[in-house]
Amino acid sequence: MTERGPRHPPLVETSGLGKRYGSITAVQDLNISVRRGEVYGFLGPNGAGKTTTLRMLLGLVKPSSGTAKVLGEEPGSPHGLQGVGALVESPAFYPYLSGRDNLRVMARYCGVPRQRVAEVLMQVELAGRANDKFRKYSLGMKQRLGVAAALLKDPELLILDEPTNGLDPKGMADMRALIRRVGHGERTVLLSSHLLGEVEQVCDRVGVIHKGELLTEGTVDELRGGGGILVKVEPVEEARRIAASLAGVRRAEIEDGMLVLDTDPNRAAEINARLVSERFRVSELRPAERSLEDAFLELTGGETV
Amino acid sequence: MLASLGAELLKLRMRPSTWVLGLIWLAVIVLLNYTLAYTLVSSVPPPTVPEDTPKAQKEQLREQQEELQEQQLEFLYPENLVSNLTPGFPNLGAPIALILGALAVGSEYGWTTFKTVLTQRPGRYAVFFGKLLALGIVLALLVLLTFTAAAASSYVIAGLEDAPVGWPAAGELARALGAGGLILAIWAALGVLLATLLRSTALSIGIGLVYSLVFETIIFNLPIQNKAFRDAREFFPGQNSSFLADSFSEQSQGGFAPPQPPVDAPQAALVLLAYAATFILLAAFVFHRRDVT
């Protein structure tokens, strides 16, 4: 049975993590926690500090400040890495070796039996082209080989950095399906992306990073804001005054001729009854759903991904 | 580290450049030290002397030439395997070893494969020393193959000349194998260090070869008689590689005795060992400390 949620110690936890390159701050005071069994989206525009953070979690880059624990171990420690599979940025392999031989090399490094190579090749649907040289692979095949290498150890934690970067729409869809497949069950996935749709489709929880700082962390629904009701009502200005005075309504505004209420959507029936009793003509009432893009733009002050 | 060693050996074995460089080195040794040398020595025309030279003098000149030719041929026979082959290591083997060392590390930076390797499990020191150990095994095999190819060439030449076949003493052969291995190791270590510092294959090979050629070969071979300049040679890796290799050239080469090296073989070997250790430790330290970006 999958063990998820905050009751269990996080698989990844950072505290005040930071990285400076000379006068440039790549990441600062970063506090994130990734829980067992979830698919955690690390969302941010290009250059936000996502890759630097993942490199710090893997021990490739040493933090300038703060601490991090991955599977309870120091980042990059052989014991911790035993349970971690990773694909950082573009997949990097030996061009003169075939896909299969590249995985054989990696299997030797991580000390897994050779049979595992065939298993992961099947898992990423690359078995048919496994004997081709890596340099002849398409980008999509290279990405799949990267995921295969990350899966060799059958890791508890899978760290994938922009795995759909540069892929065509079909390649992206295939990769997302693969991520959902490998992230199924007890495996935890930490997925960095600058694609809102990808995060929305794949992730359980999201951390938004911008200019090296974590802006927010929560479920996708929490990030979208979840709360709110849209009401088409006449006359709208008087209705806004009444609605604003209701208990539990934090804000009442008019947008595009609609009354927008910042409140618990479960109170829709109660609000409708009150407006009708006040003889307002209510023709439509529905939960206000903010897109992740809207939420992101709001968080980053209008900067797009 | 055994896991890393296995992975590194697999990579080196399947890498075309390892085979190409090894074969070039073997071909050069067989071609220059034996095939060309034998062709030149055996095809020397009879001496041209004026017609009015007395017959006795003509005969004396012919005998002198035959004697010289015989001495030069003897140098190519199996008994002189060590003295013929070992001096080639600093001149021809060193650049090959430097390129192998630079490729082993520099290519990983070029292909950005260190990030893939280091996220597997072994740890940085295990990866680094596994790589060095695998490189050392390849160099050891290369030295053995070199002596085998040279031995085969010298055996064929002795057979062509109907000369008796004698081999160097086992102790001398072992010392020559060790010296050859040490000379290749120091230059491979320099290649590894340069590639680690520069994170590049091409630049490290370029700088290594320029250093070897300009500094160690051209400058130190200038006819400068200044004592400080001559003494300084004793502290440089290329010079000590030559001193160590030349210590096997005690015999006369075709009638000409090479000059004795200014330092003896044990001292040259110690200097080379110190350089190899320094290069390796420095490279390991940098590799362990530096971010993989």
HADDOCK unambig.tbl for C-alpha pairs under 7 A between the chains (distance, minus, plus):
assign (segid A and resid 58 and name CA) (segid B and resid 119 and name CA) 6.45 0.50 0.50
assign (segid A and resid 60 and name CA) (segid B and resid 115 and name CA) 6.87 0.50 0.50
assign (segid A and resid 60 and name CA) (segid B and resid 291 and name CA) 5.78 0.50 0.50
assign (segid A and resid 60 and name CA) (segid B and resid 292 and name CA) 5.06 0.50 0.50
assign (segid A and resid 61 and name CA) (segid B and resid 291 and name CA) 4.52 0.50 0.50
assign (segid A and resid 61 and name CA) (segid B and resid 292 and name CA) 5.93 0.50 0.50
assign (segid A and resid 62 and name CA) (segid B and resid 291 and name CA) 6.36 0.50 0.50
assign (segid A and resid 77 and name CA) (segid B and resid 123 and name CA) 6.70 0.50 0.50
assign (segid A and resid 78 and name CA) (segid B and resid 121 and name CA) 4.84 0.50 0.50
assign (segid A and resid 78 and name CA) (segid B and resid 122 and name CA) 5.66 0.50 0.50
assign (segid A and resid 78 and name CA) (segid B and resid 123 and name CA) 5.56 0.50 0.50
assign (segid A and resid 81 and name CA) (segid B and resid 119 and name CA) 6.62 0.50 0.50
assign (segid A and resid 81 and name CA) (segid B and resid 120 and name CA) 6.55 0.50 0.50
assign (segid A and resid 81 and name CA) (segid B and resid 121 and name CA) 5.27 0.50 0.50
assign (segid A and resid 82 and name CA) (segid B and resid 121 and name CA) 5.76 0.50 0.50
assign (segid A and resid 86 and name CA) (segid B and resid 119 and name CA) 6.61 0.50 0.50
assign (segid A and resid 92 and name CA) (segid B and resid 111 and name CA) 6.33 0.50 0.50
assign (segid A and resid 92 and name CA) (segid B and resid 112 and name CA) 5.82 0.50 0.50
assign (segid A and resid 92 and name CA) (segid B and resid 113 and name CA) 5.01 0.50 0.50
assign (segid A and resid 92 and name CA) (segid B and resid 116 and name CA) 6.35 0.50 0.50
assign (segid A and resid 93 and name CA) (segid B and resid 111 and name CA) 7.00 0.50 0.50
assign (segid A and resid 93 and name CA) (segid B and resid 113 and name CA) 5.62 0.50 0.50
assign (segid A and resid 96 and name CA) (segid B and resid 15 and name CA) 6.72 0.50 0.50
assign (segid A and resid 105 and name CA) (segid B and resid 7 and name CA) 4.94 0.50 0.50
assign (segid A and resid 105 and name CA) (segid B and resid 10 and name CA) 6.80 0.50 0.50
assign (segid A and resid 106 and name CA) (segid B and resid 117 and name CA) 6.82 0.50 0.50
assign (segid A and resid 106 and name CA) (segid B and resid 120 and name CA) 6.95 0.50 0.50
assign (segid A and resid 108 and name CA) (segid B and resid 3 and name CA) 5.52 0.50 0.50
assign (segid A and resid 108 and name CA) (segid B and resid 4 and name CA) 6.86 0.50 0.50
assign (segid A and resid 108 and name CA) (segid B and resid 6 and name CA) 6.36 0.50 0.50
assign (segid A and resid 108 and name CA) (segid B and resid 7 and name CA) 5.24 0.50 0.50
assign (segid A and resid 109 and name CA) (segid B and resid 3 and name CA) 5.25 0.50 0.50
assign (segid A and resid 109 and name CA) (segid B and resid 4 and name CA) 5.17 0.50 0.50
assign (segid A and resid 109 and name CA) (segid B and resid 7 and name CA) 5.86 0.50 0.50
assign (segid A and resid 109 and name CA) (segid B and resid 120 and name CA) 6.32 0.50 0.50
assign (segid A and resid 109 and name CA) (segid B and resid 121 and name CA) 6.66 0.50 0.50
assign (segid A and resid 109 and name CA) (segid B and resid 122 and name CA) 6.31 0.50 0.50
assign (segid A and resid 110 and name CA) (segid B and resid 120 and name CA) 5.21 0.50 0.50
assign (segid A and resid 110 and name CA) (segid B and resid 121 and name CA) 5.12 0.50 0.50
assign (segid A and resid 110 and name CA) (segid B and resid 122 and name CA) 6.52 0.50 0.50
assign (segid A and resid 111 and name CA) (segid B and resid 3 and name CA) 6.19 0.50 0.50
